Amino acid sequence: MTAAQAAAPLTPGAWVIHCDGSAWPNPGRMGLGAVLTGPDGTVQHQISEATTFTGCNNEAELRALMQALQWLAQQGLAASTPVQVFSDNSVLVEQLGGHPAAPIARLATLFGEARQTLRLFPQAQVQWIPRHRNGAADTLARAALGLAPKAATPQGQTIKKRRRR
């Protein structure tokens, strides 16, 4: 299933963003990934970029979203187009989805910039989705760091990690 098929826009005519970020190690180098799907359901743009500085996975995810929003704004779409964001990062969704939890001091400025950028759009929604429905963005974020895609886990199952001795 592609990112575009994973979640149809709730708002007619909306652009859909699936974003993800990786930090290796965490904190460490950051990889940003995003898939931007147009209102017609086709993928219009993808982001797969490594940063030149280090941070945590929450920061990487937030920076991936910011790049996607900035790309839409550069296309002249901000003032007239609703946007729907899907992320598997609960911190990002809590901070930007209207029910902010206690702020993360180190990322407060970046979250503020993201809120301000989201306000450029006539309507913006940020919604959490399970990790298995955000695979395309995750693959792009990991590829930016030279990491292989994560192995697929069947829905509803978990993989137990073996402890090293």
C-alpha positions in Angstrom: 0.0 0.0 0.0 1.4 3.4 -0.9 1.3 6.5 1.3 -1.4 8.0 -0.9 -3.6 4.9 -0.5 -2.9 4.6 3.2 -5.0 7.6 4.1 -7.4 9.5 1.9 -7.6 13.2 2.7 -10.4 14.1 5.1 -10.8 17.5 3.5 -11.7 17.5 -0.2 -8.9 19.2 -2.3 -6.4 18.7 0.4 -2.7 18.0 0.0 -1.6 15.0 2.1 1.8 14.9 3.8 3.2 11.7 5.2 6.4 12.6 7.2 9.0 10.7 9.1 12.4 11.3 10.6 15.3 9.1 11.7 18.2 9.8 13.9 21.2 7.4 14.0 22.1 6.9 16.7 19.4 8.7 18.6 20.4 11.5 19.0 22.7 11.6 16.1 22.7 12.2 12.3 19.2 13.0 11.1 17.4 11.8 8.0 14.2 13.5 6.8 11.5 11.8 4.7 8.2 13.0 3.4 5.7 12.1 0.7 3.5 14.8 -0.6 0.3 13.7 -2.4 -1.8 16.1 -4.4 -5.6 16.4 -4.2 -5.9 14.0 -7.1 -4.2 11.2 -5.1 -0.9 11.1 -7.0 2.5 11.6 -5.4 3.7 15.0 -6.5 7.0 15.3 -4.4 9.2 13.3 -2.2 11.9 14.4 0.3 14.8 12.3 1.4 17.5 14.4 2.9 20.2 14.1 5.6 21.0 17.1 7.7 24.4 18.4 8.3 23.9 18.6 12.1 22.7 16.2 14.8 19.5 15.9 16.7 16.9 13.4 18.0 14.2 11.5 16.1 11.5 14.0 17.2 13.5 16.9 15.8 14.1 14.9 12.5 10.4 14.3 12.2 9.5 17.9 12.8 12.1 19.1 10.3 10.8 16.7 7.7 7.3 18.2 8.2 8.7 21.7 7.9 10.5 20.9 4.6 7.2 19.5 3.2 5.2 22.5 4.2 7.9 24.9 2.9 7.8 23.0 -0.5 4.0 23.5 -0.7 4.4 27.2 0.2 7.1 27.6 -2.5 4.7 26.2 -5.0 2.2 29.0 -4.1 -0.2 26.6 -2.5 -0.2 27.7 1.1 -2.9 30.4 1.0 -5.5 28.4 -1.0 -4.9 24.8 -0.2 -5.9 22.7 2.8 -3.3 20.3 4.1 -3.5 17.1 6.0 -0.4 15.7 7.8 0.0 12.1 8.8 2.8 11.1 11.2 3.6 8.1 13.4 5.3 10.3 15.9 3.0 10.9 18.9 5.1 13.8 20.2 4.7 15.7 16.9 1.0 15.0 16.8 0.4 16.0 20.4 2.4 19.3 20.0 0.8 20.3 16.6 -2.5 18.6 16.7 -4.3 21.0 19.1 -3.7 19.2 22.4 -0.1 20.1 23.2 1.5 18.2 26.1 4.2 19.7 28.1 6.6 21.4 25.7 10.0 20.0 25.0 12.2 23.0 25.8 14.9 22.2 23.3 12.4 22.0 20.5 10.0 24.7 21.6 11.3 27.2 18.9 11.0 24.7 16.2 7.5 23.6 17.2 6.6 27.3 17.2 7.9 27.7 13.7 5.9 24.7 12.6 2.7 26.0 14.2 3.2 29.4 12.4 3.8 27.6 9.0 0.7 25.5 9.5 -1.3 28.7 10.0 -0.4 29.8 6.4 -2.8 27.1 5.1 -6.6 27.8 5.2 -7.1 24.4 6.9 -4.5 22.1 8.4 -4.9 18.8 10.3 -2.2 16.8 12.0 -3.1 13.2 12.6 -1.3 10.2 14.1 -1.2 7.0 12.1 0.4 3.6 13.0 4.0 3.1 11.9 3.1 0.4 9.3 1.0 3.0 7.4 3.9 5.5 7.2 6.4 3.1 5.5 7.1 5.3 2.4 8.2 8.3 4.5 10.2 6.1 6.9 12.0 4.5 4.0 12.9 7.9 2.6 14.2 9.1 6.0 16.3 6.0 6.5 17.6 6.1 2.9 18.9 9.6 3.5 21.2 8.2 6.2 22.2 5.2 4.1 20.1 2.8 6.2 18.0 -0.1 4.8 14.2 0.0 5.1 12.8 -1.5 8.2 11.5 -5.1 7.9 7.8 -5.2 7.5 5.9 -6.4 10.5 2.4 -7.9 9.9 -0.3 -5.7 11.3 -1.1 -6.5 14.9 2.2 -8.4 15.5 5.4 -7.3 17.2 8.9 -8.6 16.8 10.7 -9.3 20.1 14.3 -8.1 20.1 16.8 -10.5 21.5 19.0 -9.3 24.2 22.7 -9.5 23.7 24.8 -11.3 26.3 
